[in-house]
Amino acid sequence: PTIMAAEKMADAILGNKPLEANNANVWVDPNWQNSQRKGSPERSINNY
């Protein structure tokens, strides 16, 4: 999101016309709830 905001600001500064909205369909794995984060994490979150 930060890069997109920077690109939008650069277009505004340069006077470029913004891109039109893209309503493309996004693929979602039908088994996403059961297929994420298999195994144990590579690092502990308690190190911070």
Secondary structure, 3 states (H helix, E strand, C coil): CHHHHHHHHHHHHHCCCCCCCCCCCCCCCCCHHHHCCCCCCCCCHHHC
